[in-house]
Structures are given as structure tokens and as C-alpha cells.
Amino acid sequence: MQMRIDMHGQVICLYAEVFDLTVLGTLTIQRASHVEPDASGSWWADLSPVQGPRLGPYQLRSEALHAEEEWINEHIF
């Protein structure tokens, strides 16, 4: 899990249940993307909530989730 801590002590990370994040303080959780299928059953990762691209199509949801995580780790961190 990658985390970024700004000069004000705010921690930014891709949410995961690796450990209890509440130990860091009050949480504010915001959606970074939408991973959803289209009418043909292909999967897309729409990163518009963080001003990112729409990635896909992928055959498997897990592939779209992986692409989403890679993009966030590369561009947010």
C-alpha cells in the first residue's frame, strides 16, 4: 500500500483493508473511479472522479481493477 503524506499531515492512499486506517485519524473516503461493465460485457475503469482517463475494455473485472490501481499509483503517488 502506497501512502502520501502532505506537509499538513494529511495521508492520501488507495483504500485497502491491509490495516485499520482509523489509527491515522478521522477518515474521509472519496471514490477515485467506477469499474463497470458495458452492454457487451467488457469491463471499463472510469477514472474521471480524479480527472483521469477511461481505461479498457477488459475481458475480466479483475483486469480493470488492476489497471485502475496501477493508474492511481502512477498518477496520484
Rosetta blueprint (number, residue, H / E / L):
1 M L
2 Q L
3 M E
4 R E
5 I E
6 D L
7 M L
8 H L
9 G L
10 Q L
11 V E
12 I E
13 C E
14 L L
15 Y L
16 A L
17 E L
18 V L
19 F L
20 D L
21 L H
22 T H
23 V H
24 L H
25 G L
26 T L
27 L L
28 T L
29 I L
30 Q L
31 R L
32 A L
33 S L
34 H E
35 V E
36 E E
37 P E
38 D L
39 A L
40 S L
41 G L
42 S L
43 W E
44 W E
45 A E
46 D E
47 L L
48 S H
49 P H
50 V H
51 Q L
52 G L
53 P L
54 R E
55 L E
56 G E
57 P E
58 Y E
59 Q L
60 L L
61 R H
62 S H
63 E H
64 A H
65 L H
66 H H
67 A H
68 E H
69 E H
70 E H
71 W H
72 I H
73 N H
74 E H
75 H H
76 I L
77 F L
